[in-house]
Amino acid sequence: MSLKKTGNITNTLLFRLTVLYAGIFTLSTLLILILFYFKLHTVTMKDLDEEFLGEVDRYSTIMIEKGLEGVKNEIAGQAEREDPEEEFSRLLTFQGEVLISTDISSWGAVEKSESLETLRSGDAPYVFQSRDAPDTDYRARVITAPIGPDVVVQIGETLEEAEDYLQIFLNWFLFLFFIMIVLSSLTGWFMARRALLDMEDVTETALEISKGDYDRRVQVKDRFNEIKRLGSTFNTMLDRIQSLLKSTREVNANIAHDLRSPLTRIRGIAEMSLMNDKSVEEYKGVAASTIEECDRLIEIVNTMLEITEAESGISEPRIEVLDVAPLIREACDLFQPIASEKKIEIVESLPAELTFHGDRKKLQRIISNLLDNAIKYTPEGGAVSITAGTESNRINIAFEDTGIGIPDSDLPHIFERFYQGDKSRSLGGVGLGLSLVKAFTEAMKGTVSVFSTVHKGSRFVVTFPQ
Ligand code: ADP
């Protein structure tokens, strides 16, 4: 895969990381090379000065051994041997009188009075000076030092050899420096590209998804921890989006289906009323049926809104101290007539008092929905029991019935909106009851669980923190 061009190249992370990496690497290399060069320069110059001092020592020894004449002979011999433009030597008195000298005409005016003054005052045992060498760009070094009573030697030498030697190093350093710039840019580009290629995978996947390929996932590579995390987070997000999309599609289909039936019925009723003349009583009947169907529609829409509000946190639960026992008893009393009609016995097993912090209306809806289901899905002559109690700081309310039970294949779906078991469709519900129970329970930080065996019965348990 190649990194796609993203407009202005200077705005790309690849470019900036490469420049940053190359910049840091180059600057570090430059600093090391400069430090190294200065150290080399200092050492070379120190060596040279020591050579000068060695030369002065040599003259001192000749002075001791052979006297002033010996030194003069030595300088005379030197004048014949050495190139006067590269080196000169001369003997002076402390007053500046020249005793003997090699040819220094090419050196121009060679300073002596200041150095002699320093030596006379005893401030330093010798004096070093730097100056330009004759007729070249090289620099030169001059030492002035006493070698006997009122005898001072002055030696000057160009630094051609040392400077040539340092220049070779400088050239190598420059060469190395440019090689480093190229190498660090290439390495920086390579490193940044490696990291960004993995990121590019995420972008590519996002692009594919934006075109509708929701099954695509990022290949999570083990190379960089941060990118690995980005990839897995992205994949988790995609899983969630996909499941949300799936459930939204299902809910939409279910809404369409469940709204269509009452609407079709309303239309049918209206059509029938137009067909032939009817009595006032018959028209009243038609109106009543229409109202009934409309109520059913309104109830569906209201319940959906309630679920959505509870799930999204728009309707915050109104928390108060509640005694659960009387609420359950009230609900049982309310459902007693329907239960009696089906010869179903409702058994309560409740403590005298069971308090917790919750929303009264929401808890009432949870209890009535679960009780309603228990009675609805229990055949004649069965039993429904409600038990409530506390267990390790939690309140449990259990609804148990001896009804038709729920097949294992339905269990994972019963809390989804509009989901109805096959055998339940004829029983009048719309499949929103348990969704509402779940949304309200979770809004009060509780959980709802179900255990069921087909043909034996079901047990729904809602648990809240006390
Ligand atoms: P419905 O309006 O169909 O009752 P619910 O959301 O209340 O919708 O329940 C969803 C499905 O769960 C029901 O259609 C039914 O198949 C199953 N169900 C719920 N409660 C019980 C129960 N006590 N016994 C057997 N099946 C149940």
Boltz pocket constraint, residues with backbone or C-beta under 6 A from the ligand:
constraints:
  - pocket:
      binder: B
      contacts: [[A, 369], [A, 370], [A, 373], [A, 374], [A, 377], [A, 401], [A, 403], [A, 404], [A, 405], [A, 406], [A, 410], [A, 414], [A, 415], [A, 416], [A, 419], [A, 420], [A, 421], [A, 422], [A, 423], [A, 424], [A, 425], [A, 428], [A, 429], [A, 430], [A, 431], [A, 432], [A, 433], [A, 434], [A, 435], [A, 458]]
      max_distance: 6.0
